[in-house]
Amino acid sequence: MAISFSGNSTTFSDTTASVLSLFRPGVSAGDMMIAFVGGKDYNITITPPSGWTSIGSSTNGTTLAGVDTGSTKIQAFYKTAGVFEPGSYGFSISGGGASAVMMGMIHVYSTTTTWNTPTGTGATNPSNGWSSISSSSTLSLPAGAFLPTCFVSNTDATFIGTSPFFSASGRSFGSWTSRPVSAYTTTSGGDGGMFTGYTSISSASNNTPQTVTILTSGSNSERGHAFIVQLTDAAPTTTTTTRYPGRDFFQFITY
């Protein structure tokens, strides 16, 4: 593993329009870009621009949007940066009601090897408030993996900026790094909030569902959920060449 965090877009976008424009952080060819798009309503359809691939999506219910209420949706996408990238990317938004609000953020990660295909899981919060949020499925997490994570709320309450912690049996996590350093909130469309960041895996163990804990509680209608991306890179390859004396024969072994 040789993953490092390179940067994130410095401005969230929020909209009730048909296109959500996300600004591009600085990238180099081969960097991995992870885009989080989320908010409410739960039934909004998010279509990425060309070159972006969906990692997955999750929702936390079927309540329509309103002020400090409504079920949330998060969808994550990835794109490996090319030599030339535009300054922003337009994600198409369709469906949802008049109180819908969508937000987004792009993270950039670098590696010295090659990327495995990113995977992810939604961490739903079926109950009121903001206590423990467990992932809905198991993630395979080798040592050195990075976990870009997005939290979306149905309220503009700032407590979603409280740093979470991760826990899993027999596994050691790095410190949580918020990107940006505080939550983004908006009053558009009945309000909403988004909080992103990442942590890393220090030691691997048997796969278990991950638990994300937010250390503050909201009111009965204030809730949200998280989406956790698993980002890994491939082990570097080494090629050895053997020449046999007196013969025009070479043996190449890659491992």
N, C-alpha and C positions, 0 to 999 in steps of 0.2 A: 504494500500500500504506500502510495506517495501522494495523497490528496491534500490540497490546501485550499483555503477559502481565498478568493481573489477580490471580491467586491460585490456590491449590490446597487441597484438603482436607488437614487437618492430621493426620488419623489414617487409617492403613490399616486394613482389616478382613481378617481371615483366617478361614476356616471350612472345615469338612468337612460342614457342614449343607447344606440345600437352597436357602438364600437368602443371598446376600452383600450386606450393606447398606453402601453407600458414602455418606459424609457429604458434604453440599453445601457448597462454599465460598461466600463472599459473591458474589452476582451482581446485575447490572442487566439489565433487559429488553433483549434483542438480543445479549447476550453469547453467545459460543460455548463450550459445555461439551464437553470431550473426556474420556471415561471409558476407562480401561485396566483390563481384567480378565484375569488370567492366573495361571498356575501349572501344576500337574500333577494329574491325568493329561492326556495329549495328547488323549484322546478325549472329554473333558468337553463337554457342551452348555451354552452360556451364552445365556439368554433375557433380553433387557432389559425394563425396565418400559415402560409406555406413554409415547410421546413420544420415545424414544431409537431411533436408527437405526444399524445396524451399518456400520462403515467397511470392515471386513474382518477376517480372522483368519489365523493362521499357526501351524504346529507345527514341531518340529525332530526328528521321528523317531516311532517307534512302540513305545518301551520303556515298560513299565508302571512306576508310581511305586514308590519305595522310599526308604530313607534315603540321601541323597547320590546318588541315581540317578533315572532316569525321564525321559521326554521331556516337554517343556514346550509349553504353548499360550498364545497371547495373542490376545485379541479387543479391538478398539477400537470405540467407539460415539461418536456425537455428538448433541447436542441444543441448539437455540437457546433460550436462557432466555426465559420469558414473564414477565409482570408478577408472577405469584405462582408460587413454586416450593416444594416440600416441603423439609424439612430433611435428608432422606436418600432414597436410591433403592435399591430391592431388586432385584438381578439374580438370576434363578433359575438354579440349578446342578443339572444332572442327569448321570448316568453317572459313570464313574470308579470307582476301587476304594477300599478302606479307607484307603489311604495318600494319597489325593488331598488337595491343599491349594490353595485359590484365594485371591488377593489382589486389591486394586484401589486406584485413585487417580483423582481427578477434577481436571483442569486447567480453568481459565477464561481465555478470551482476549477482548479487546475490539477493536472497530474503529469508525472514524468513517464507514464506508461500509456496504456490505452484503456478506454472506458468499457465497463460492462453496462448493459442496458439498465437504466434506473428502474426501480420498482417502488411501490409504496402501498400504504394502507390508510384508511380513514379511521380516526379515533372519535367515536361518537359520544355524545353526552346526553343520554336519554332522560336524565332527571333534571330538576331545577337546580340552578346555582352553578358553581364553578369548582367543584372539588376534584376528585380523581377522574381522569378521562383515560380509559384503557383502549388500546388499539383493537380493531375488530378482527384482526388476524395476526398470525405469527410472521415476524420478519427474520430473514437469515442475516445475521450480523457478525461477520468476521472482524477480527481486530483490524483497526485502521479504517473501517467504514465510517462515512459521514452521514449524519441524519439531518438534512434540511427539513424544517418543520414550519408549518403555517397554522395559526390560530385565527378563527373568524368568529366574531360575536354579532348578535343582533341588536347591539346597543352601543352608544358612544361612551359608555362608562370607561374610565381610564384604567380600571383595575386589570384589564387584560394585559397590561404591560408588566405585571408581576412575573418575574422569571420563573419558569417551571423547572422541575427536575425530572429526570428519567430514572426508572428503576427496572431491573430485570434480574431474576435469580442467577447468581454466578457470573454477572457481567459488570465490568467497570466502565463508566462513562467519563468523558472529558467534561470540562466546564461548559455551561451553556453560554453562547454568545448571541446577543440580540442584534439583529440587523433589520431595520435601523435600531437605535438604542432605546426607542420608546414606541408605544403603540400608535398606529394611525387611526384616527376616528373621523367620521363624517356625519353631518346632519342631513345630507341629501337622501331623499327617498325614505324618510322615517328613521334615519341614522343606522350606523353600523361601525364595526371596528375590525382591525387586522393587526396581527403581531407575528413577525417571522424571526427566525434565527436558526442556529444549528448547534449540534453537539457531535462528538465523535466516540468511537468505541475503542477503549483501551485494551480490553481483553475479551476474547470470545468464549462462549459456552454453548450449552444446548439452546436451541431456539425456543424462545418463550414470547408471548405477547408483551408488548411494551406498555408501560404506564406513564402517562404525562400528567403531572399534577400542577394545577394552578392554585396558588396559596390564598386566594380570596374568594368569598362567596358573593353572588349577585342576588337580585330579587327573584321572585318566583318565575317571572316571565323572561328574565335576562339569562340567556344561555348561548352556547355556541359549541364548536368542536374543532378538532385538529386534523391535519393530514400530515403524515410522516413519510418522507422519501428515504429510501435506502440507496446510497450512492457508493459504489465500489469501483475499483479499477483492477485491471488484469495484472497478474504477476509479470514482471519484466522477463523477456526471453533472452537467453544467452546461446550464441552459436559458437561451437568449437570446430576448428579445422585441423584435420590430421593428414599429413602427407607421408606416404610410404616410400622410403628411399629406394631408388633404382627402378621405380615404377611411376608411370604417369597416372597416379590414382590418388584422389583426394576423398576424404570422408567428412561430410558436414553433419553435425548433430545439433539440433535446436531443442532446448528444454526450458 
